[in-house]
Amino acid sequence: MSTQAMTVLVFSHRAEVREAIITAVGRRPAPDLGRVRYIEAETVAEVLSEMDSGAIDLAILDGEAQPTGGMGLSRQLKHEIDACPPVIVAVRRKDDRWLATWSQADAVLVHPLDPLASAETVAEVLRSHRLPAVRG
């Protein structure tokens, strides 16, 4: 059982979307994971700065963010950051899941966000991307 807190970056230009994601996932997405600490980002510049810091364990990006959507941003992050943390993209329509594949996202959440499905998706991604060595 891990008790170490994990840092999750949540990106959207809309505060209500960030709040919906944080509320759906919760502070502890699964009993075997530590608590989650959220960092909210409203702009791409904030996302890039936080991701470059090396302190992010997971990023959840709004696929509908303006002017740059989370899918394009996910693809950029995966191409530009060595050992990029996992990325989840939140989309508005189930039909947009294929775009998340193009974006190289590790998983997809679909609005309206179901709290059980959202927490389980985040937990699965965090479990599958745990680093064997302690990051410093």
Secondary structure as a PSIPRED ss2 file (coil, helix, strand):
# PSIPRED VFORMAT (PSIPRED V4.0)

   1 M C   1.000  0.000  0.000
   2 S C   1.000  0.000  0.000
   3 T C   1.000  0.000  0.000
   4 Q C   1.000  0.000  0.000
   5 A C   1.000  0.000  0.000
   6 M E   0.000  0.000  1.000
   7 T E   0.000  0.000  1.000
   8 V E   0.000  0.000  1.000
   9 L E   0.000  0.000  1.000
  10 V E   0.000  0.000  1.000
  11 F E   0.000  0.000  1.000
  12 S C   1.000  0.000  0.000
  13 H C   1.000  0.000  0.000
  14 R C   1.000  0.000  0.000
  15 A H   0.000  1.000  0.000
  16 E H   0.000  1.000  0.000
  17 V H   0.000  1.000  0.000
  18 R H   0.000  1.000  0.000
  19 E H   0.000  1.000  0.000
  20 A H   0.000  1.000  0.000
  21 I H   0.000  1.000  0.000
  22 I H   0.000  1.000  0.000
  23 T H   0.000  1.000  0.000
  24 A H   0.000  1.000  0.000
  25 V H   0.000  1.000  0.000
  26 G C   1.000  0.000  0.000
  27 R C   1.000  0.000  0.000
  28 R C   1.000  0.000  0.000
  29 P C   1.000  0.000  0.000
  30 A C   1.000  0.000  0.000
  31 P C   1.000  0.000  0.000
  32 D C   1.000  0.000  0.000
  33 L C   1.000  0.000  0.000
  34 G C   1.000  0.000  0.000
  35 R C   1.000  0.000  0.000
  36 V E   0.000  0.000  1.000
  37 R E   0.000  0.000  1.000
  38 Y E   0.000  0.000  1.000
  39 I E   0.000  0.000  1.000
  40 E E   0.000  0.000  1.000
  41 A E   0.000  0.000  1.000
  42 E C   1.000  0.000  0.000
  43 T C   1.000  0.000  0.000
  44 V H   0.000  1.000  0.000
  45 A H   0.000  1.000  0.000
  46 E H   0.000  1.000  0.000
  47 V H   0.000  1.000  0.000
  48 L H   0.000  1.000  0.000
  49 S H   0.000  1.000  0.000
  50 E H   0.000  1.000  0.000
  51 M H   0.000  1.000  0.000
  52 D H   0.000  1.000  0.000
  53 S H   0.000  1.000  0.000
  54 G C   1.000  0.000  0.000
  55 A C   1.000  0.000  0.000
  56 I C   1.000  0.000  0.000
  57 D C   1.000  0.000  0.000
  58 L E   0.000  0.000  1.000
  59 A E   0.000  0.000  1.000
  60 I E   0.000  0.000  1.000
  61 L E   0.000  0.000  1.000
  62 D E   0.000  0.000  1.000
  63 G C   1.000  0.000  0.000
  64 E C   1.000  0.000  0.000
  65 A C   1.000  0.000  0.000
  66 Q C   1.000  0.000  0.000
  67 P C   1.000  0.000  0.000
  68 T C   1.000  0.000  0.000
  69 G C   1.000  0.000  0.000
  70 G H   0.000  1.000  0.000
  71 M H   0.000  1.000  0.000
  72 G H   0.000  1.000  0.000
  73 L H   0.000  1.000  0.000
  74 S H   0.000  1.000  0.000
  75 R H   0.000  1.000  0.000
  76 Q H   0.000  1.000  0.000
  77 L H   0.000  1.000  0.000
  78 K H   0.000  1.000  0.000
  79 H H   0.000  1.000  0.000
  80 E H   0.000  1.000  0.000
  81 I C   1.000  0.000  0.000
  82 D C   1.000  0.000  0.000
  83 A C   1.000  0.000  0.000
  84 C C   1.000  0.000  0.000
  85 P C   1.000  0.000  0.000
  86 P C   1.000  0.000  0.000
  87 V E   0.000  0.000  1.000
  88 I E   0.000  0.000  1.000
  89 V E   0.000  0.000  1.000
  90 A E   0.000  0.000  1.000
  91 V E   0.000  0.000  1.000
  92 R C   1.000  0.000  0.000
  93 R C   1.000  0.000  0.000
  94 K H   0.000  1.000  0.000
  95 D H   0.000  1.000  0.000
  96 D H   0.000  1.000  0.000
  97 R H   0.000  1.000  0.000
  98 W H   0.000  1.000  0.000
  99 L H   0.000  1.000  0.000
 100 A H   0.000  1.000  0.000
 101 T H   0.000  1.000  0.000
 102 W H   0.000  1.000  0.000
 103 S C   1.000  0.000  0.000
 104 Q C   1.000  0.000  0.000
 105 A C   1.000  0.000  0.000
 106 D C   1.000  0.000  0.000
 107 A E   0.000  0.000  1.000
 108 V E   0.000  0.000  1.000
 109 L E   0.000  0.000  1.000
 110 V E   0.000  0.000  1.000
 111 H C   1.000  0.000  0.000
 112 P C   1.000  0.000  0.000
 113 L C   1.000  0.000  0.000
 114 D C   1.000  0.000  0.000
 115 P H   0.000  1.000  0.000
 116 L H   0.000  1.000  0.000
 117 A H   0.000  1.000  0.000
 118 S H   0.000  1.000  0.000
 119 A H   0.000  1.000  0.000
 120 E H   0.000  1.000  0.000
 121 T H   0.000  1.000  0.000
 122 V H   0.000  1.000  0.000
 123 A H   0.000  1.000  0.000
 124 E H   0.000  1.000  0.000
 125 V H   0.000  1.000  0.000
 126 L H   0.000  1.000  0.000
 127 R H   0.000  1.000  0.000
 128 S H   0.000  1.000  0.000
 129 H C   1.000  0.000  0.000
 130 R C   1.000  0.000  0.000
 131 L C   1.000  0.000  0.000
 132 P C   1.000  0.000  0.000
 133 A C   1.000  0.000  0.000
 134 V C   1.000  0.000  0.000
 135 R C   1.000  0.000  0.000
 136 G C   1.000  0.000  0.000
